[in-house]
Amino acid sequence: MIELPFLLLGIGAFCAGLVDAVVGGGGLIQIPLLFSTFPQAGAATLFGTNKLASVVGTASAALQYSRRVVIPWQIAAPAAIAAAIGSWFGARAVVLFPPEALRPLILVLLIAVATYTFMRKDFGVQRRVLAHDAQPAIRALAIGSTVGFYDGFFGPGTGSFLIFLFIRLLGMDFLLASVSAKIVNVATNLAAIAFFVGTGAVFWKVAAVMAACNLLGSRVGTALALRHGAAFIRKAFLVVVVILILRFSADTFLG
């Protein structure tokens, strides 16, 4: 008989994988579930377990997308490398000072992202051609290193920030930005996992169960995103960002 905590974690991981595959934000589901299920565990242990559960679904989504969408490796590759380095340092910073200190700043940024995306109806629906002097690789490095550090250090909203910045600064549409974000997320997850596993901060049995369920959810989410395209991902993006805003508002003002 399946224990109730594992059943709930499995269902949550499935939903997280589905959301992550479309637009990111699965940490909104998995991290609170882990903290409520294991209230006595250290933050580093739960973050490490979350990363292990997530990376399987994220890698699967990236692979499925790559079969249907041409990945801009000249942007995705440098962003992923920079993000992996940033994520490792971010994971290391978790033990130095509390991630909660970032909540007010992240809340302000999320509100700005939601407002901009909602007001610009054409934002991310079609690709833009960048000027020749835009230096996309340098922008990709900057995006990867900054968001990568945040992902290793805290995490919630990483996919949303990556998608927004890929669209705003690199001219992608929502589908291409989501694909590129998956490549970067795989790199950040692996870098963070390398740190957490090295410190012994992982619940292996829990991570294995959640990873399997996350993988199933990821396959469903990827199929939905590929079928319905950029307009569908834009709507899902706004929903996830609004939920993030509500979550951070509750944690900041009521927590």
QUIRAQUI-V461433 format. One record per residue. N is the residue number from 1. RES is the residue in one small letter. OMEGA is omega in whole degrees, -180 to 180 (NA if undefined). NEAR is the number of other C-alpha atoms within 8 Angstrom. Layout:
# QUIRAQUI-V461433
N,RES,OMEGA,NEAR
N,RES,OMEGA,NEAR
This chain:
# QUIRAQUI-V461433
1,m,-178,2
2,i,178,5
3,e,-176,6
4,l,179,6
5,p,180,7
6,f,177,10
7,l,180,9
8,l,178,8
9,l,178,12
10,g,178,12
11,i,178,9
12,g,180,11
13,a,176,17
14,f,179,15
15,c,179,12
16,a,179,16
17,g,179,20
18,l,-180,17
19,v,-179,14
20,d,-177,14
21,a,-178,17
22,v,-170,13
23,v,-176,14
24,g,179,12
25,g,179,15
26,g,177,14
27,g,175,12
28,l,-177,11
29,i,-172,12
30,q,-175,13
31,i,177,11
32,p,178,9
33,l,-180,10
34,l,-179,12
35,f,180,10
36,s,180,7
37,t,-179,7
38,f,-175,7
39,p,-178,7
40,q,-177,4
41,a,178,8
42,g,-179,6
43,a,-179,6
44,a,179,10
45,t,-178,13
46,l,176,15
47,f,178,9
48,g,178,14
49,t,178,14
50,n,-180,13
51,k,179,12
52,l,179,13
53,a,-174,16
54,s,-170,12
55,v,-180,13
56,v,179,12
57,g,-180,17
58,t,178,16
59,a,178,11
60,s,179,11
61,a,179,13
62,a,-180,11
63,l,-180,8
64,q,178,10
65,y,-176,11
66,s,179,10
67,r,-176,7
68,r,-176,7
69,v,177,8
70,v,-177,6
71,i,178,9
72,p,-174,7
73,w,180,6
74,q,176,7
75,i,-175,10
76,a,-176,14
77,a,178,10
78,p,178,12
79,a,-179,16
80,a,180,14
81,i,179,12
82,a,-179,13
83,a,179,19
84,a,178,18
85,i,179,13
86,g,-179,17
87,s,179,19
88,w,178,15
89,f,177,11
90,g,178,16
91,a,178,14
92,r,-178,11
93,a,-180,9
94,v,-177,12
95,v,-177,8
96,l,177,6
97,f,-171,6
98,p,177,7
99,p,-177,9
100,e,180,5
101,a,-179,6
102,l,-171,7
103,r,-178,11
104,p,-180,9
105,l,-180,7
106,i,179,9
107,l,179,11
108,v,-180,8
109,l,180,8
110,l,178,11
111,i,178,9
112,a,179,8
113,v,-179,10
114,a,-178,11
115,t,-179,8
116,y,-178,8
117,t,-179,10
118,f,-177,8
119,m,180,6
120,r,-175,7
121,k,-179,6
122,d,-175,6
123,f,176,9
124,g,180,12
125,v,177,10
126,q,178,10
127,r,176,8
128,r,176,7
129,v,-179,5
130,l,176,7
131,a,-177,5
132,h,-178,5
133,d,-176,4
134,a,179,6
135,q,-176,7
136,p,-179,8
137,a,179,10
138,i,177,7
139,r,179,10
140,a,177,14
141,l,-180,13
142,a,179,10
143,i,-177,13
144,g,-177,17
145,s,-178,15
146,t,-178,10
147,v,177,13
148,g,177,17
149,f,179,16
150,y,-178,13
151,d,179,13
152,g,-176,18
153,f,-173,14
154,f,169,9
155,g,-174,9
156,p,179,10
157,g,-178,12
158,t,-179,12
159,g,180,14
160,s,178,13
161,f,179,9
162,l,-179,12
163,i,-180,13
164,f,-177,10
165,l,177,10
166,f,179,12
167,i,-174,14
168,r,-173,8
169,l,-176,7
170,l,171,11
171,g,-179,12
172,m,167,14
173,d,-174,14
174,f,-179,16
175,l,-179,12
176,l,178,10
177,a,179,14
178,s,177,12
179,v,-179,13
180,s,179,11
181,a,179,12
182,k,179,14
183,i,-180,13
184,v,-180,16
185,n,177,12
186,v,-179,11
187,a,-179,12
188,t,179,18
189,n,-179,15
190,l,179,11
191,a,179,13
192,a,178,16
193,i,179,11
194,a,179,9
195,f,-175,11
196,f,178,14
197,v,179,10
198,g,178,7
199,t,179,6
200,g,-173,7
201,a,180,12
202,v,168,11
203,f,-170,9
204,w,-178,7
205,k,179,6
206,v,-179,9
207,a,-179,13
208,a,179,10
209,v,-178,11
210,m,180,13
211,a,179,15
212,a,-180,10
213,c,178,13
214,n,179,19
215,l,179,14
216,l,179,12
217,g,180,17
218,s,-179,18
219,r,178,15
220,v,-179,9
221,g,179,14
222,t,179,14
223,a,179,8
224,l,-178,9
225,a,-180,14
226,l,-178,10
227,r,-171,6
228,h,170,9
229,g,-171,10
230,a,-178,13
231,a,178,9
232,f,-179,9
233,i,178,14
234,r,179,11
235,k,178,8
236,a,178,10
237,f,-180,10
238,l,179,11
239,v,-179,8
240,v,-180,12
241,v,177,13
242,v,178,9
243,i,176,8
244,l,179,12
245,i,180,11
246,l,-180,8
247,r,-179,8
248,f,178,12
249,s,180,10
250,a,-179,9
251,d,-176,9
252,t,-172,9
253,f,-178,6
254,l,-179,6
255,g,NA,5
